[in-house]
Amino acid sequence: MHHTSTATRIKARLSPVVDGLAELTKTVSIRRMERGSGLVVYLAPDYYWGELSAEQRAAQLSLKRDYDALSELLAILTCGAPKAFVEQLQDADKEFRIWLELGHSNNWSLSSNRATNEVELRAAARKLEPILDVLDKTGNSKVMLVPDTNSLLAVADPAKYRSVAGNSSFTFMLLPTVLGELDRLKVEHRNDDVREKAKKVITRIKGWRKQGSLMSGVTVDRSITVRAAHSEPDMKATLSWLDANIQDDRIVASVLALQSEQPSACIVLVTGDINLQNKADAALIATAEVP
C-alpha cells in the first residue's frame, strides 16, 4: 500500500483549485478604471473585475471553500515554524487570495490580457509550492500508523499491521484518547467480551512499557517502533470544525498534531469507523481498515 504525506496531498488538492480559478477568470469581464480628468489622483489598479453572475459567484464560492480548508491545514502544519517561514506562507496566501476574491480594486497584476492574467494567477499559486516542499522534507519520512480503539480491540499485535504499512518498518502510535477509552472500556462496558479484550490490550501495552519508554519508542518484532503520545491535542490550535467533546474529533486533532511535528511522515489513521473515516478525509488524513 502506497502512502503519501499531508503536504503531498495538499499539493494534489491545490492543483484543481488553481485550474478551476483560471477557468473562472476567463469568463469574468474585465473593466478599465475610469480616472477622469480632474486633479484627484486615484490610487487603484488600471483594471478591475466586473460583476459576477450567480453562476460565477457559486463557482467562486466552491473554490474558496476548498482553498480555505487547505489554508487552514497549512496553518496547522506550520505551527511553531520560524517567523520568516510563517510570514512567507502568509504572503503567498495573501497574494493568491487577491486572485481568488475577484475584488474590484486590489489586484495590481490584473490586465486586459486574459492569457497574461492566467500566467500571473498561476505564478501567485506557485509561491505556495516552496512551503509545501519544505514541509515534505521536514521530519521523519517513514510510515506512522495510528490505530483507533476498535482497531486495537480487533488486532492488538503491531506485526499484523505490516500489510497496512506496506513496509516491514514503521511506527505504531498510541494516542491518549485511545488509551483513555481502553481504560474506560475495561471497567464500564456492559459486554464481558469487550471488557476482556480491553484488558488484554492494556496488558500488552504495559508489557511494552516494561521494555522501555513508550514516549521514546520501544522496538517490537525487530523493526516496529511502538510509541505513545503523552498529551491530548490542543483543540484551540486545530481545525475550527473539530469539537473537543467528541472523541473522534480529538483523534483527528491528535493525528494533525503528529503531522505538524513530522510533516514529511506518511501518517495513516487505522479505523473501520465510517464517521471517523469521513472526518479524516476532510482533514486530508490517510486512512486504512484494520488488517
C-alpha positions, 0 to 999 in steps of 0.5 A: 500500500502506497502512502503519501504525506499531508503536504503531498496531498495538499499539493494534489488538492491545490492543483484543481483549485488553481485550474478551476480559478483560471477557468473562472477568470476567463469568463469574468469581464474585465473593466478599465478604471475610469480616472477622469480628468480632474486633479484627484489622483486615484490610487487603484489598479488600471483594471478591475473585475466586473460583476459576477453572475450567480453562476460565477459567484457559486463557482467562486464560492466552491473554490474558496471553500476548498482553498480555505480548508487547505489554508487552514491545514497549512496553518496547522502544519506550520505551527511553531515554524520560524517567523520568516517561514510563517510570514512567507506562507502568509504572503503567498496566501495573501497574494493568491487570495487577491486572485481568488476574491475577484475584488474590484480594486486590489489586484495590481497584476490584473490586465486586459490580457486574459492569457497574461492574467492566467500566467500571473494567477498561476505564478501567485499559486506557485509561491505556495509550492516552496512551503509545501516542499519544505514541509515534505522534507521536514521530519521523519519520512517513514510510515506512522500508523495510528490505530483507533480503539476498535482497531486495537480491540480487533488486532492488538499485535503491531506485526499484523499491521505490516500489510497496512504499512506496506513496509516491514518498518514503521511506527505504531502510535498510541494516542491518549484518547485511545488509551483513555477509552481502553481504560474506560472500556475495561471497567464500564462496558456492559459486554464481558467480551469487550471488557476482556479484550480491553484488558488484554490490550492494556496488558500488552501495552504495559508489557511494552512499557516494561521494555522501555519508554513508550514516549521514546519508542520501544522496538517490537518484532525487530523493526516496529517502533511502538510509541505513545503520545503523552498529551491530548491535542490542543483543540484551540490550535486545530481545525475550527470544525473539530469539537473537543467533546467528541472523541473522534474529533480529538483523534483527528486533532491528535493525528494533525498534531503528529503531522505538524511535528513530522510533516514529511511522515506518511501518517495513516489513521487505522479505523473501520469507523465510517464517521471517523473515516469521513472526518479524516478525509476532510482533514486530508488524513490517510486512512486504512481498515484494520488488517 
